[in-house]
Amino acid sequence: MPGWRNWIILSPGYLGPNALPVPELKKGFIPVTGEVEVSLSRHFHPEDPTQDLSGKFFYPIFNGIVAVEAYGVILENYYYTEELRDERFSRDKDGMGIIPGDFYFSTLIQLCKDRRFPNTVLRLACKTASGDAFAARFTDTPGYFFDFSSSRDFELSRHSNLRTFGTLGFYSWQTYNEATPQNDALLYGAGVDYLHSGWQISGQLSGYSGYLKIHDRPCLLTFEGRYDWMATAVRLQFLYGLHDWNYQTLRFSFIWKFDGKN
């Protein structure tokens, strides 16, 4: 008889909001300032209200030609209904708990900057198997993705700019299905930033499209406002799931900035 893992569907439509999230879009350039970011998120769902504490470390080297990044969910607090438990084949009988999540590591390489061709960055990222699949909150399997992001800035006035950006890449993760042990997906996204003094206002559409077609094609809208001081910054995001990711998320982040390595 197959084990309980064989019943769990490792797809964003059958897991918690942090299991296989759409990667945050990069914008074609690597900042020369390092950052440590701590975030609090509230995921709204009628059957699965979730809160989490997450963190990110970003460190540029060689004047922003290369950067390394590590991020993930430190703790997730969840509570979901019996109907959702049965639909997701969760082993957590009462459907509530606090658990750690997955962590990601990535390397960014600046391919082109301040030239006639748009600013372009290559990102190579891997997903760990640190999150537990017992409650169908995370996958407990590895994965990876890579993408190319590009951007172009347009000056609107002396103190304001408009930036358009886009991303195209590949996303893959391991499943428990012996017939299809890996799901592959096209990764995509596009957006626009408005920058004025220390403010950055953004809107973007992003997602990925898995080939198994088992609720593995999440797509979401993200609206973001960020304000930067000399050594710190704050960011407020609202994420709205359009397809195969049925959450609306409000996220607040506090950011400490530091000089990268030359």
Secondary structure, DSSP 8 states (H G I E B T S, - for coil): ---GGGG---SGGGS-TTSS-------S---SEEEEEEEEEEEE-SS--EEEEEEEEEEEETTTTEEEEEEEEEEEEEE--HHHHHHTT-S-TT-EEEE---EEEEEEEEEE-SSSS-EEEEEEEEE-S-S-TTTTSS--S-EEEEEEEEEEEEEEETTEEEEEEEEEEEEEEE-S-SSS-EEEEEEEEEEEEEEETTEEEEEEEEEEEESS-SS---EEEEEEEEEE-SSEEEEEEEEEEEES---EEEEEEEEEEEE-B-
